[in-house]
């Protein structure tokens, strides 16, 4: 494997982690604002990110990279600030978004077919 290809792969996985952070942050905000349609939209964007990462990179490691960014954003928003401000209010929608997103990551990791290179 050439160093350029390895550096490109590392950059792609870092980009997917940043994308996961952005999708997670947007999902937290949108699912709380437009329940139940926002919850569906946030989970749909999360699934598209996981599956699109596999299709774009050809590796299941893309799901792990984007899931780490997604989970970090959700944990940071759930913890909040020392003053007690947090993005999660403790409703059912937040739990469904958190558990549903993790379930989507597992589903995409186990069922998504990695595209095979043509000979």
C-alpha positions in Angstrom: 0.0 0.0 0.0 1.4 3.4 -0.9 1.7 6.2 1.6 -0.5 8.4 -0.5 -3.3 5.9 -0.4 -2.9 5.4 3.4 -3.0 9.2 4.0 -6.1 9.5 1.8 -7.8 6.8 3.8 -6.9 8.4 7.1 -8.2 11.7 5.8 -11.5 10.1 4.6 -12.0 8.5 8.0 -11.3 11.7 9.8 -13.7 13.5 7.5 -16.3 10.9 8.3 -15.8 11.4 12.0 -16.4 15.1 11.5 -19.4 14.4 9.4 -20.7 12.1 12.1 -20.3 14.9 14.6 -22.2 17.3 12.4 -25.0 14.8 11.7 -25.3 14.0 15.4 -25.5 17.6 16.4 -28.1 18.4 13.8 -30.0 15.3 14.7 -30.2 16.3 18.4 -31.5 19.7 17.4 -34.0 18.6 14.7 -35.5 15.7 16.5 -36.4 17.9 19.5 -37.8 20.7 17.4 -40.1 18.7 15.0 -41.1 15.6 16.9 -42.1 13.0 15.5 -41.1 14.1 11.9 -37.8 15.5 13.1 -37.0 12.2 14.8 -37.6 10.3 11.6 -35.6 12.8 9.6 -32.7 12.6 12.1 -32.6 8.8 12.0 -32.8 8.8 8.2 -29.8 11.2 8.0 -27.9 9.0 10.4 -28.6 5.8 8.4 -27.7 7.6 5.2 -24.4 8.7 6.7 -23.5 5.2 7.9 -24.4 3.5 4.6 -23.0 6.3 2.4 -19.6 6.0 4.3 -19.4 2.3 3.4 -20.3 2.9 -0.2 -17.8 5.8 -0.5 -14.8 4.2 1.1 -15.5 0.5 0.4 -14.7 -0.3 4.0 -16.8 -1.1 7.1 -14.3 1.0 9.1 -16.2 4.0 7.8 -19.2 3.1 10.0 -17.0 3.0 13.1 -15.4 6.4 12.2 -18.7 8.1 11.6 -20.3 6.4 14.6 -17.6 7.7 16.9 -18.1 11.3 15.7 -21.9 10.9 16.0 -21.7 9.5 19.5 -19.2 12.1 20.8 -21.5 14.9 19.7 -24.5 13.3 21.4 -22.6 12.7 24.6 -21.3 16.3 24.6 -24.8 17.7 24.1 -26.3 15.4 26.6 -23.8 16.3 29.4 -24.3 20.0 28.9 -22.5 22.8 30.8 -21.8 23.1 34.5 -24.7 25.4 34.9 -27.0 22.6 33.9 -27.9 23.5 30.4 -28.1 20.5 28.1 -29.7 19.8 24.7 -31.5 16.7 26.0 -34.7 17.3 28.0 -35.1 13.6 28.9 -38.1 12.9 26.6 -38.8 9.7 24.8 -37.6 11.2 21.5 -34.0 11.6 22.8 -33.9 8.0 23.9 -35.3 6.7 20.6 -32.7 8.9 18.7 -29.8 7.6 20.8 -30.7 4.0 20.8 -32.0 4.1 17.3 -28.8 5.6 16.0 -26.7 3.0 17.7 -29.0 0.3 16.3 -28.6 1.8 12.8 -24.8 1.7 13.1 -24.9 -2.0 14.1 -27.4 -2.8 11.3 -25.3 -1.0 8.7 -22.1 -2.7 10.0 -23.6 -6.2 9.7 -25.7 -5.9 6.6 -24.1 -3.3 4.3 -22.3 -4.9 1.5 -18.9 -3.5 0.8 -18.5 -2.8 -3.0 -15.9 -5.1 -4.6 -13.4 -3.7 -7.0 -13.8 -4.8 -10.6 -10.9 -7.0 -11.9 
